[in-house]
Amino acid sequence: MREEKMWRRLAGRLLSRSTRTRFKRELEDLLGVEILVPPNSQHAGAVGIATLVSGV
């Protein structure tokens, strides 16, 4: 149970808004282009993964 809490805490940190924003900014600096992220991008990712898994 303790290990599960550790993983949940780690996932929360990795998925936090500030971490995503910082990662996006660093990636933009590295690539030299602006990265556009739609407001509900997690839904697009979920649909993409579902499509890949389904074999469509």
CHARMM-style PDB file with segment names, atoms N, HN, CA, C and O in Angstrom:
ATOM      1  N   MET     1       0.824  -1.192   0.000  1.00  0.00      PROA
ATOM      2  CA  MET     1       0.000   0.000   0.000  1.00  0.00      PROA
ATOM      3  C   MET     1       0.869   1.256   0.000  1.00  0.00      PROA
ATOM      4  O   MET     1       0.555   2.234  -0.678  1.00  0.00      PROA
ATOM      5  N   ARG     2       1.940   1.224   0.749  1.00  0.00      PROA
ATOM      6  HN  ARG     2       2.195   0.430   1.299  1.00  0.00      PROA
ATOM      7  CA  ARG     2       2.817   2.394   0.811  1.00  0.00      PROA
ATOM      8  C   ARG     2       3.440   2.689  -0.547  1.00  0.00      PROA
ATOM      9  O   ARG     2       3.565   3.847  -0.945  1.00  0.00      PROA
ATOM     10  N   GLU     3       3.831   1.623  -1.259  1.00  0.00      PROA
ATOM     11  HN  GLU     3       3.729   0.682  -0.936  1.00  0.00      PROA
ATOM     12  CA  GLU     3       4.421   1.789  -2.594  1.00  0.00      PROA
ATOM     13  C   GLU     3       3.405   2.403  -3.559  1.00  0.00      PROA
ATOM     14  O   GLU     3       3.767   3.224  -4.402  1.00  0.00      PROA
ATOM     15  N   GLU     4       2.152   2.014  -3.440  1.00  0.00      PROA
ATOM     16  HN  GLU     4       1.857   1.347  -2.755  1.00  0.00      PROA
ATOM     17  CA  GLU     4       1.104   2.564  -4.305  1.00  0.00      PROA
ATOM     18  C   GLU     4       0.966   4.066  -4.088  1.00  0.00      PROA
ATOM     19  O   GLU     4       0.819   4.821  -5.049  1.00  0.00      PROA
ATOM     20  N   LYS     5       1.012   4.503  -2.832  1.00  0.00      PROA
ATOM     21  HN  LYS     5       1.132   3.890  -2.051  1.00  0.00      PROA
ATOM     22  CA  LYS     5       0.932   5.931  -2.543  1.00  0.00      PROA
ATOM     23  C   LYS     5       2.106   6.681  -3.145  1.00  0.00      PROA
ATOM     24  O   LYS     5       1.957   7.796  -3.645  1.00  0.00      PROA
ATOM     25  N   MET     6       3.283   6.054  -3.092  1.00  0.00      PROA
ATOM     26  HN  MET     6       3.404   5.148  -2.686  1.00  0.00      PROA
ATOM     27  CA  MET     6       4.468   6.677  -3.666  1.00  0.00      PROA
ATOM     28  C   MET     6       4.278   6.890  -5.170  1.00  0.00      PROA
ATOM     29  O   MET     6       4.591   7.960  -5.692  1.00  0.00      PROA
ATOM     30  N   TRP     7       3.763   5.866  -5.866  1.00  0.00      PROA
ATOM     31  HN  TRP     7       3.509   4.997  -5.441  1.00  0.00      PROA
ATOM     32  CA  TRP     7       3.568   5.970  -7.313  1.00  0.00      PROA
ATOM     33  C   TRP     7       2.510   7.010  -7.659  1.00  0.00      PROA
ATOM     34  O   TRP     7       2.650   7.738  -8.641  1.00  0.00      PROA
ATOM     35  N   ARG     8       1.450   7.080  -6.852  1.00  0.00      PROA
ATOM     36  HN  ARG     8       1.337   6.488  -6.053  1.00  0.00      PROA
ATOM     37  CA  ARG     8       0.409   8.088  -7.090  1.00  0.00      PROA
ATOM     38  C   ARG     8       0.964   9.496  -6.925  1.00  0.00      PROA
ATOM     39  O   ARG     8       0.652  10.390  -7.710  1.00  0.00      PROA
ATOM     40  N   ARG     9       1.787   9.687  -5.901  1.00  0.00      PROA
ATOM     41  HN  ARG     9       2.041   8.960  -5.262  1.00  0.00      PROA
ATOM     42  CA  ARG     9       2.382  10.996  -5.669  1.00  0.00      PROA
ATOM     43  C   ARG     9       3.305  11.371  -6.821  1.00  0.00      PROA
ATOM     44  O   ARG     9       3.295  12.510  -7.288  1.00  0.00      PROA
ATOM     45  N   LEU    10       4.110  10.401  -7.282  1.00  0.00      PROA
ATOM     46  HN  LEU    10       4.118   9.475  -6.903  1.00  0.00      PROA
ATOM     47  CA  LEU    10       5.011  10.645  -8.401  1.00  0.00      PROA
ATOM     48  C   LEU    10       4.231  10.982  -9.668  1.00  0.00      PROA
ATOM     49  O   LEU    10       4.595  11.915 -10.384  1.00  0.00      PROA
ATOM     50  N   ALA    11       3.170  10.241  -9.955  1.00  0.00      PROA
ATOM     51  HN  ALA    11       2.875   9.483  -9.373  1.00  0.00      PROA
ATOM     52  CA  ALA    11       2.352  10.505 -11.144  1.00  0.00      PROA
ATOM     53  C   ALA    11       1.721  11.883 -11.061  1.00  0.00      PROA
ATOM     54  O   ALA    11       1.650  12.591 -12.065  1.00  0.00      PROA
ATOM     55  N   GLY    12       1.264  12.272  -9.889  1.00  0.00      PROA
ATOM     56  HN  GLY    12       1.322  11.697  -9.073  1.00  0.00      PROA
ATOM     57  CA  GLY    12       0.688  13.601  -9.713  1.00  0.00      PROA
ATOM     58  C   GLY    12       1.686  14.694 -10.017  1.00  0.00      PROA
ATOM     59  O   GLY    12       1.337  15.714 -10.613  1.00  0.00      PROA
ATOM     60  N   ARG    13       2.918  14.489  -9.614  1.00  0.00      PROA
ATOM     61  HN  ARG    13       3.201  13.661  -9.131  1.00  0.00      PROA
ATOM     62  CA  ARG    13       3.956  15.483  -9.893  1.00  0.00      PROA
ATOM     63  C   ARG    13       4.290  15.532 -11.374  1.00  0.00      PROA
ATOM     64  O   ARG    13       4.464  16.612 -11.939  1.00  0.00      PROA
ATOM     65  N   LEU    14       4.381  14.368 -12.004  1.00  0.00      PROA
ATOM     66  HN  LEU    14       4.239  13.491 -11.545  1.00  0.00      PROA
ATOM     67  CA  LEU    14       4.728  14.329 -13.416  1.00  0.00      PROA
ATOM     68  C   LEU    14       3.629  14.926 -14.292  1.00  0.00      PROA
ATOM     69  O   LEU    14       3.901  15.497 -15.348  1.00  0.00      PROA
ATOM     70  N   LEU    15       2.401  14.788 -13.842  1.00  0.00      PROA
ATOM     71  HN  LEU    15       2.179  14.324 -12.984  1.00  0.00      PROA
ATOM     72  CA  LEU    15       1.284  15.247 -14.655  1.00  0.00      PROA
ATOM     73  C   LEU    15       0.773  16.624 -14.245  1.00  0.00      PROA
ATOM     74  O   LEU    15      -0.241  17.091 -14.765  1.00  0.00      PROA
ATOM     75  N   SER    16       1.463  17.271 -13.323  1.00  0.00      PROA
ATOM     76  HN  SER    16       2.286  16.892 -12.900  1.00  0.00      PROA
ATOM     77  CA  SER    16       0.990  18.572 -12.868  1.00  0.00      PROA
ATOM     78  C   SER    16       1.084  19.596 -13.997  1.00  0.00      PROA
ATOM     79  O   SER    16       1.899  19.465 -14.910  1.00  0.00      PROA
ATOM     80  N   ARG    17       0.253  20.593 -13.916  1.00  0.00      PROA
ATOM     81  HN  ARG    17      -0.409  20.700 -13.175  1.00  0.00      PROA
ATOM     82  CA  ARG    17       0.195  21.620 -14.955  1.00  0.00      PROA
ATOM     83  C   ARG    17       1.520  22.364 -15.083  1.00  0.00      PROA
ATOM     84  O   ARG    17       1.966  22.648 -16.195  1.00  0.00      PROA
ATOM     85  N   SER    18       2.149  22.680 -13.963  1.00  0.00      PROA
ATOM     86  HN  SER    18       1.787  22.449 -13.060  1.00  0.00      PROA
ATOM     87  CA  SER    18       3.414  23.420 -14.023  1.00  0.00      PROA
ATOM     88  C   SER    18       4.510  22.602 -14.691  1.00  0.00      PROA
ATOM     89  O   SER    18       5.340  23.151 -15.417  1.00  0.00      PROA
ATOM     90  N   THR    19       4.520  21.289 -14.451  1.00  0.00      PROA
ATOM     91  HN  THR    19       3.847  20.843 -13.861  1.00  0.00      PROA
ATOM     92  CA  THR    19       5.525  20.429 -15.079  1.00  0.00      PROA
ATOM     93  C   THR    19       5.297  20.348 -16.580  1.00  0.00      PROA
ATOM     94  O   THR    19       6.249  20.411 -17.358  1.00  0.00      PROA
ATOM     95  N   ARG    20       4.043  20.209 -16.992  1.00  0.00      PROA
ATOM     96  HN  ARG    20       3.269  20.158 -16.360  1.00  0.00      PROA
ATOM     97  CA  ARG    20       3.737  20.152 -18.431  1.00  0.00      PROA
ATOM     98  C   ARG    20       4.089  21.462 -19.107  1.00  0.00      PROA
ATOM     99  O   ARG    20       4.632  21.464 -20.212  1.00  0.00      PROA
ATOM    100  N   THR    21       3.787  22.579 -18.458  1.00  0.00      PROA
ATOM    101  HN  THR    21       3.346  22.578 -17.560  1.00  0.00      PROA
ATOM    102  CA  THR    21       4.092  23.892 -19.025  1.00  0.00      PROA
ATOM    103  C   THR    21       5.593  24.079 -19.176  1.00  0.00      PROA
ATOM    104  O   THR    21       6.068  24.560 -20.205  1.00  0.00      PROA
ATOM    105  N   ARG    22       6.336  23.697 -18.147  1.00  0.00      PROA
ATOM    106  HN  ARG    22       5.950  23.306 -17.311  1.00  0.00      PROA
ATOM    107  CA  ARG    22       7.793  23.818 -18.190  1.00  0.00      PROA
ATOM    108  C   ARG    22       8.381  22.924 -19.287  1.00  0.00      PROA
ATOM    109  O   ARG    22       9.282  23.342 -20.014  1.00  0.00      PROA
ATOM    110  N   PHE    23       7.871  21.699 -19.404  1.00  0.00      PROA
ATOM    111  HN  PHE    23       7.140  21.359 -18.813  1.00  0.00      PROA
ATOM    112  CA  PHE    23       8.353  20.769 -20.423  1.00  0.00      PROA
ATOM    113  C   PHE    23       8.082  21.325 -21.819  1.00  0.00      PROA
ATOM    114  O   PHE    23       8.941  21.260 -22.699  1.00  0.00      PROA
ATOM    115  N   LYS    24       6.875  21.874 -22.016  1.00  0.00      PROA
ATOM    116  HN  LYS    24       6.177  21.926 -21.302  1.00  0.00      PROA
ATOM    117  CA  LYS    24       6.508  22.459 -23.311  1.00  0.00      PROA
ATOM    118  C   LYS    24       7.453  23.602 -23.663  1.00  0.00      PROA
ATOM    119  O   LYS    24       7.935  23.691 -24.792  1.00  0.00      PROA
ATOM    120  N   ARG    25       7.712  24.465 -22.702  1.00  0.00      PROA
ATOM    121  HN  ARG    25       7.320  24.393 -21.785  1.00  0.00      PROA
ATOM    122  CA  ARG    25       8.595  25.611 -22.937  1.00  0.00      PROA
ATOM    123  C   ARG    25      10.016  25.152 -23.287  1.00  0.00      PROA
ATOM    124  O   ARG    25      10.633  25.692 -24.204  1.00  0.00      PROA
ATOM    125  N   GLU    26      10.526  24.172 -22.568  1.00  0.00      PROA
ATOM    126  HN  GLU    26      10.024  23.733 -21.823  1.00  0.00      PROA
ATOM    127  CA  GLU    26      11.872  23.653 -22.838  1.00  0.00      PROA
ATOM    128  C   GLU    26      11.943  23.015 -24.220  1.00  0.00      PROA
ATOM    129  O   GLU    26      12.924  23.196 -24.942  1.00  0.00      PROA
ATOM    130  N   LEU    27      10.907  22.269 -24.588  1.00  0.00      PROA
ATOM    131  HN  LEU    27      10.110  22.122 -24.002  1.00  0.00      PROA
ATOM    132  CA  LEU    27      10.881  21.624 -25.899  1.00  0.00      PROA
ATOM    133  C   LEU    27      10.809  22.664 -27.017  1.00  0.00      PROA
ATOM    134  O   LEU    27      11.449  22.505 -28.056  1.00  0.00      PROA
ATOM    135  N   GLU    28      10.032  23.725 -26.807  1.00  0.00      PROA
ATOM    136  HN  GLU    28       9.511  23.854 -25.963  1.00  0.00      PROA
ATOM    137  CA  GLU    28       9.968  24.804 -27.790  1.00  0.00      PROA
ATOM    138  C   GLU    28      11.337  25.463 -27.966  1.00  0.00      PROA
ATOM    139  O   GLU    28      11.759  25.747 -29.086  1.00  0.00      PROA
ATOM    140  N   ASP    29      12.018  25.702 -26.856  1.00  0.00      PROA
ATOM    141  HN  ASP    29      11.674  25.471 -25.945  1.00  0.00      PROA
ATOM    142  CA  ASP    29      13.357  26.299 -26.932  1.00  0.00      PROA
ATOM    143  C   ASP    29      14.329  25.390 -27.673  1.00  0.00      PROA
ATOM    144  O   ASP    29      15.135  25.856 -28.479  1.00  0.00      PROA
ATOM    145  N   LEU    30      14.248  24.099 -27.398  1.00  0.00      PROA
ATOM    146  HN  LEU    30      13.593  23.721 -26.743  1.00  0.00      PROA
ATOM    147  CA  LEU    30      15.142  23.129 -28.020  1.00  0.00      PROA
ATOM    148  C   LEU    30      14.893  23.028 -29.528  1.00  0.00      PROA
ATOM    149  O   LEU    30      15.841  23.003 -30.313  1.00  0.00      PROA
ATOM    150  N   LEU    31      13.624  22.970 -29.930  1.00  0.00      PROA
ATOM    151  HN  LEU    31      12.854  22.990 -29.292  1.00  0.00      PROA
ATOM    152  CA  LEU    31      13.280  22.794 -31.342  1.00  0.00      PROA
ATOM    153  C   LEU    31      13.239  24.110 -32.120  1.00  0.00      PROA
ATOM    154  O   LEU    31      13.368  24.123 -33.344  1.00  0.00      PROA
ATOM    155  N   GLY    32      13.058  25.210 -31.397  1.00  0.00      PROA
ATOM    156  HN  GLY    32      12.953  25.199 -30.402  1.00  0.00      PROA
ATOM    157  CA  GLY    32      12.989  26.509 -32.056  1.00  0.00      PROA
ATOM    158  C   GLY    32      11.668  26.774 -32.752  1.00  0.00      PROA
ATOM    159  O   GLY    32      11.606  27.586 -33.675  1.00  0.00      PROA
ATOM    160  N   VAL    33      10.617  26.102 -32.323  1.00  0.00      PROA
ATOM    161  HN  VAL    33      10.668  25.442 -31.573  1.00  0.00      PROA
ATOM    162  CA  VAL    33       9.282  26.314 -32.898  1.00  0.00      PROA
ATOM    163  C   VAL    33       8.265  26.414 -31.762  1.00  0.00      PROA
ATOM    164  O   VAL    33       8.515  25.946 -30.651  1.00  0.00      PROA
ATOM    165  N   GLU    34       7.117  27.028 -32.052  1.00  0.00      PROA
ATOM    166  HN  GLU    34       6.914  27.409 -32.954  1.00  0.00      PROA
ATOM    167  CA  GLU    34       6.051  27.100 -31.068  1.00  0.00      PROA
ATOM    168  C   GLU    34       5.221  25.818 -31.115  1.00  0.00      PROA
ATOM    169  O   GLU    34       4.855  25.350 -32.193  1.00  0.00      PROA
ATOM    170  N   ILE    35       4.933  25.265 -29.969  1.00  0.00      PROA
ATOM    171  HN  ILE    35       5.231  25.645 -29.093  1.00  0.00      PROA
ATOM    172  CA  ILE    35       4.120  24.055 -29.881  1.00  0.00      PROA
ATOM    173  C   ILE    35       2.730  24.459 -29.427  1.00  0.00      PROA
ATOM    174  O   ILE    35       2.573  25.091 -28.382  1.00  0.00      PROA
ATOM    175  N   LEU    36       1.724  24.100 -30.205  1.00  0.00      PROA
ATOM    176  HN  LEU    36       1.851  23.587 -31.054  1.00  0.00      PROA
ATOM    177  CA  LEU    36       0.337  24.413 -29.873  1.00  0.00      PROA
ATOM    178  C   LEU    36      -0.309  23.189 -29.238  1.00  0.00      PROA
ATOM    179  O   LEU    36      -0.297  22.099 -29.809  1.00  0.00      PROA
ATOM    180  N   VAL    37      -0.865  23.381 -28.062  1.00  0.00      PROA
ATOM    181  HN  VAL    37      -0.874  24.267 -27.598  1.00  0.00      PROA
ATOM    182  CA  VAL    37      -1.529  22.293 -27.345  1.00  0.00      PROA
ATOM    183  C   VAL    37      -2.991  22.660 -27.164  1.00  0.00      PROA
ATOM    184  O   VAL    37      -3.296  23.655 -26.506  1.00  0.00      PROA
ATOM    185  N   PRO    38      -3.906  21.878 -27.737  1.00  0.00      PROA
ATOM    186  CA  PRO    38      -5.325  22.187 -27.583  1.00  0.00      PROA
ATOM    187  C   PRO    38      -5.756  22.050 -26.119  1.00  0.00      PROA
ATOM    188  O   PRO    38      -5.116  21.326 -25.356  1.00  0.00      PROA
ATOM    189  N   PRO    39      -6.829  22.734 -25.721  1.00  0.00      PROA
ATOM    190  CA  PRO    39      -7.247  22.709 -24.325  1.00  0.00      PROA
ATOM    191  C   PRO    39      -7.624  21.327 -23.801  1.00  0.00      PROA
ATOM    192  O   PRO    39      -7.450  21.062 -22.611  1.00  0.00      PROA
ATOM    193  N   ASN    40      -8.125  20.452 -24.640  1.00  0.00      PROA
ATOM    194  HN  ASN    40      -8.266  20.667 -25.606  1.00  0.00      PROA
ATOM    195  CA  ASN    40      -8.508  19.103 -24.206  1.00  0.00      PROA
ATOM    196  C   ASN    40      -7.644  18.049 -24.882  1.00  0.00      PROA
ATOM    197  O   ASN    40      -8.153  17.055 -25.402  1.00  0.00      PROA
ATOM    198  N   SER    41      -6.352  18.269 -24.872  1.00  0.00      PROA
ATOM    199  HN  SER    41      -5.939  19.076 -24.451  1.00  0.00      PROA
ATOM    200  CA  SER    41      -5.442  17.374 -25.592  1.00  0.00      PROA
ATOM    201  C   SER    41      -5.448  15.954 -25.040  1.00  0.00      PROA
ATOM    202  O   SER    41      -5.161  15.013 -25.781  1.00  0.00      PROA
ATOM    203  N   GLN    42      -5.766  15.774 -23.763  1.00  0.00      PROA
ATOM    204  HN  GLN    42      -5.999  16.539 -23.162  1.00  0.00      PROA
ATOM    205  CA  GLN    42      -5.782  14.429 -23.191  1.00  0.00      PROA
ATOM    206  C   GLN    42      -6.841  13.560 -23.857  1.00  0.00      PROA
ATOM    207  O   GLN    42      -6.682  12.342 -23.941  1.00  0.00      PROA
ATOM    208  N   HSD    43      -7.934  14.184 -24.336  1.00  0.00      PROA
ATOM    209  HN  HSD    43      -8.063  15.173 -24.268  1.00  0.00      PROA
ATOM    210  CA  HSD    43      -8.979  13.415 -25.011  1.00  0.00      PROA
ATOM    211  C   HSD    43      -8.503  12.962 -26.393  1.00  0.00      PROA
ATOM    212  O   HSD    43      -8.803  11.846 -26.817  1.00  0.00      PROA
ATOM    213  N   ALA    44      -7.777  13.806 -27.081  1.00  0.00      PROA
ATOM    214  HN  ALA    44      -7.533  14.713 -26.736  1.00  0.00      PROA
ATOM    215  CA  ALA    44      -7.241  13.433 -28.392  1.00  0.00      PROA
ATOM    216  C   ALA    44      -6.273  12.270 -28.241  1.00  0.00      PROA
ATOM    217  O   ALA    44      -6.277  11.344 -29.052  1.00  0.00      PROA
ATOM    218  N   GLY    45      -5.448  12.316 -27.209  1.00  0.00      PROA
ATOM    219  HN  GLY    45      -5.445  13.068 -26.550  1.00  0.00      PROA
ATOM    220  CA  GLY    45      -4.511  11.216 -26.954  1.00  0.00      PROA
ATOM    221  C   GLY    45      -5.241   9.925 -26.643  1.00  0.00      PROA
ATOM    222  O   GLY    45      -4.839   8.856 -27.102  1.00  0.00      PROA
ATOM    223  N   ALA    46      -6.311  10.014 -25.868  1.00  0.00      PROA
ATOM    224  HN  ALA    46      -6.638  10.882 -25.495  1.00  0.00      PROA
ATOM    225  CA  ALA    46      -7.080   8.820 -25.514  1.00  0.00      PROA
ATOM    226  C   ALA    46      -7.734   8.203 -26.746  1.00  0.00      PROA
ATOM    227  O   ALA    46      -7.759   6.981 -26.899  1.00  0.00      PROA
ATOM    228  N   VAL    47      -8.257   9.046 -27.615  1.00  0.00      PROA
ATOM    229  HN  VAL    47      -8.237  10.038 -27.492  1.00  0.00      PROA
ATOM    230  CA  VAL    47      -8.880   8.544 -28.850  1.00  0.00      PROA
ATOM    231  C   VAL    47      -7.822   7.914 -29.749  1.00  0.00      PROA
ATOM    232  O   VAL    47      -8.065   6.870 -30.353  1.00  0.00      PROA
ATOM    233  N   GLY    48      -6.665   8.533 -29.841  1.00  0.00      PROA
ATOM    234  HN  GLY    48      -6.468   9.381 -29.350  1.00  0.00      PROA
ATOM    235  CA  GLY    48      -5.581   7.989 -30.670  1.00  0.00      PROA
ATOM    236  C   GLY    48      -5.125   6.625 -30.183  1.00  0.00      PROA
ATOM    237  O   GLY    48      -4.948   5.703 -30.980  1.00  0.00      PROA
ATOM    238  N   ILE    49      -4.936   6.496 -28.883  1.00  0.00      PROA
ATOM    239  HN  ILE    49      -5.079   7.245 -28.236  1.00  0.00      PROA
ATOM    240  CA  ILE    49      -4.511   5.202 -28.328  1.00  0.00      PROA
ATOM    241  C   ILE    49      -5.600   4.148 -28.536  1.00  0.00      PROA
ATOM    242  O   ILE    49      -5.297   3.008 -28.889  1.00  0.00      PROA
ATOM    243  N   ALA    50      -6.862   4.520 -28.321  1.00  0.00      PROA
ATOM    244  HN  ALA    50      -7.108   5.446 -28.034  1.00  0.00      PROA
ATOM    245  CA  ALA    50      -7.962   3.573 -28.521  1.00  0.00      PROA
ATOM    246  C   ALA    50      -8.011   3.099 -29.961  1.00  0.00      PROA
ATOM    247  O   ALA    50      -8.274   1.924 -30.218  1.00  0.00      PROA
ATOM    248  N   THR    51      -7.761   3.996 -30.904  1.00  0.00      PROA
ATOM    249  HN  THR    51      -7.547   4.950 -30.696  1.00  0.00      PROA
ATOM    250  CA  THR    51      -7.760   3.633 -32.314  1.00  0.00      PROA
ATOM    251  C   THR    51      -6.620   2.679 -32.619  1.00  0.00      PROA
ATOM    252  O   THR    51      -6.808   1.702 -33.345  1.00  0.00      PROA
ATOM    253  N   LEU    52      -5.441   2.947 -32.074  1.00  0.00      PROA
ATOM    254  HN  LEU    52      -5.289   3.740 -31.484  1.00  0.00      PROA
ATOM    255  CA  LEU    52      -4.306   2.049 -32.300  1.00  0.00      PROA
ATOM    256  C   LEU    52      -4.567   0.661 -31.734  1.00  0.00      PROA
ATOM    257  O   LEU    52      -4.268  -0.344 -32.379  1.00  0.00      PROA
ATOM    258  N   VAL    53      -5.119   0.605 -30.542  1.00  0.00      PROA
ATOM    259  HN  VAL    53      -5.363   1.422 -30.018  1.00  0.00      PROA
ATOM    260  CA  VAL    53      -5.374  -0.684 -29.886  1.00  0.00      PROA
ATOM    261  C   VAL    53      -6.437  -1.472 -30.612  1.00  0.00      PROA
ATOM    262  O   VAL    53      -6.353  -2.698 -30.693  1.00  0.00      PROA
ATOM    263  N   SER    54      -7.437  -0.790 -31.143  1.00  0.00      PROA
ATOM    264  HN  SER    54      -7.505   0.205 -31.078  1.00  0.00      PROA
ATOM    265  CA  SER    54      -8.544  -1.486 -31.799  1.00  0.00      PROA
ATOM    266  C   SER    54      -8.142  -2.091 -33.143  1.00  0.00      PROA
ATOM    267  O   SER    54      -8.801  -2.999 -33.649  1.00  0.00      PROA
ATOM    268  N   GLY    55      -7.050  -1.574 -33.714  1.00  0.00      PROA
ATOM    269  HN  GLY    55      -6.515  -0.836 -33.303  1.00  0.00      PROA
ATOM    270  CA  GLY    55      -6.589  -2.098 -34.998  1.00  0.00      PROA
ATOM    271  C   GLY    55      -7.310  -1.484 -36.190  1.00  0.00      PROA
ATOM    272  O   GLY    55      -7.192  -1.992 -37.305  1.00  0.00      PROA
ATOM    273  N   VAL    56      -8.039  -0.424 -35.984  1.00  0.00      PROA
ATOM    274  HN  VAL    56      -8.135  -0.011 -35.078  1.00  0.00      PROA
ATOM    275  CA  VAL    56      -8.777   0.247 -37.066  1.00  0.00      PROA
ATOM    276  C   VAL    56      -7.818   0.974 -37.962  1.00  0.00      PROA
ATOM    277  OT1 VAL    56      -8.237   1.603 -38.934  1.00  0.00      PROA
TER     278      VAL     56
END
